Amino acid sequence: MPTSIAAYSIVGEKVEKSLEPLPAKPMTDGEIPLWKFTSALVPPIPADWHGVRSSRQRQIILLRNWLIHYFPSWGAVITLFRLAPLAAVLGIGVAVIVSSRVNDIGGANQIAGLMWILFISIFIAGAIGIITLNIESTLLIAFIVLVADLALFFLNRETFNREEITTKWGLR
């Protein structure tokens, strides 16, 4: 969901011709992608956490009959509260870059969605035993994703300079 929101936030504005006021806003070039990231991240992450909480409550109710209590592993907690938001930021970073280069909302969403193949591959590798998804490896993956997030943020900041938006994106 954050990838779709981020992809639409740029290419949707280009298609609808509502991107023109953006360079006139009293923001720095670094604040433009920061707010694009924030607007795409804030709705889905709390919804994800709420969904897990609701699922946990249903599992407790179902398992209470057998006197088994549900406690997630620390790996699940790290994945939910560290890796999931970092992965969402990575998806947003890719989507913003892609959507600034294409002129089709569907194309931007599909190209940016290819980024999730990496995470699906890690999950499958863990499920079939190629890698072990324990606390240490999950923290390592989260650190690598954090470094990639920072790199993409700075790349996005270079993408959003006022002169490039007004001249190269066809606003004049």
HELIX and SHEET records of a PDB file:
HELIX    1   1 PRO A    2  VAL A   15  1                                  14    
HELIX    2   2 LEU A   22  ALA A   24  5                                   3    
HELIX    3   3 GLU A   31  LEU A   41  1                                  11    
HELIX    4   4 PRO A   44  ARG A   64  1                                  21    
HELIX    5   5 TRP A   74  ILE A   78  1                                   5    
HELIX    6   6 THR A   79  LEU A   83  3                                   5    
HELIX    7   7 ALA A   84  ARG A  101  1                                  18    
HELIX    8   8 ILE A  105  GLY A  113  1                                   9    
HELIX    9   9 TRP A  116  ALA A  127  1                                  12    
HELIX   10  10 ILE A  135  THR A  159  1                                  25    
HELIX   11  11 ARG A  162  LYS A  168  1                                   7    
END                                                                             
